[in-house]
Amino acid sequence: MKPLLLGDYVTAPTRGALAATPYGGLDAYDLADFLARWPHLHRQALAALGEHRIHPSAFIHPQAIIGDDVIIGPGVKVWEFSTVRKGSVLCAGAQIGFNCEVTAAVVGEDSVLGHRIGLNRTIIGRHAHLSAGVTVAAINMTDDMRTPDRDVIIRMETGIYRTGTPQFGAVIGDHVQTGNSISLGPGLAVGRYCQINSGVTLAVRTVPDHSAVTAPHTAQAHIHSRRVRV
């Protein structure tokens, strides 16, 4: 299996104490290797930062919720009714807008999440901008969604890439921009400087750098019956 190098998509943090933790070497990892090591690497980063896991220059709205193991860098802003939980990292200058949910995700330096963004098990590069109503799903459909049992894959030009985990959303590269009402993942890698237009649903593939992704016109939508298990 050909590696999927994170450095081909995202830039590791360079500002603040986070750069001296394992996250400073984020771009050197193969994706599957990083996902396997992520919990351990996060614990190492927490130990290195100690009482300084939340930088004093960060702004956290009183009506935001921050998990006990979340790392927040300098100049970060988290606005009202947003929740950042479970092993997430907000790199320097990141902005989390109104009513977002960020779970087990890395948000790169100076990236912006607009309103009502949902991220799960996702890595975002620097200077990305996700507009309102973007969801990144991290598990495949299964009979019992509480216990995902199928590893997430990514279809690459060279064949199938296996992430080795049933929980992975997306890698979203540096300088990616999105419109609104977008559903991404599981199993997606979006290259640098891509634009994803409103209404797109995209998963299980890679998108080359400098691509524009558009959705079919609503008049082209197809409705069909589906088999229901009883």
Sequence and secondary structure as in RCSB ss.txt:
>XXXX:A:sequence
MKPLLLGDYVTAPTRGALAATPYGGLDAYDLADFLARWPHLHRQALAALGEHRIHPSAFIHPQAIIGDDVIIGPG
VKVWEFSTVRKGSVLCAGAQIGFNCEVTAAVVGEDSVLGHRIGLNRTIIGRHAHLSAGVTVAAINMTDDMRTPDR
DVIIRMETGIYRTGTPQFGAVIGDHVQTGNSISLGPGLAVGRYCQINSGVTLAVRTVPDHSAVTAPHTAQAHIHS
RRVRV
>XXXX:A:secstr
    BGGGT     SSGGGGSGGGGGGGSBHHHHHHHHHHHHHHHHHHHGGGSB TT EE TT EE TT EE TT
 EE TT EEESS EE TT EE TT EEES EE TT EE SS EEES EE TT EE TTEEE  S   S TTS  S
  EEEETTEEEE SSS   EEE TT EE SSEEE SSEEE TT EE TT EE SEEE TT EE    GGG     
     
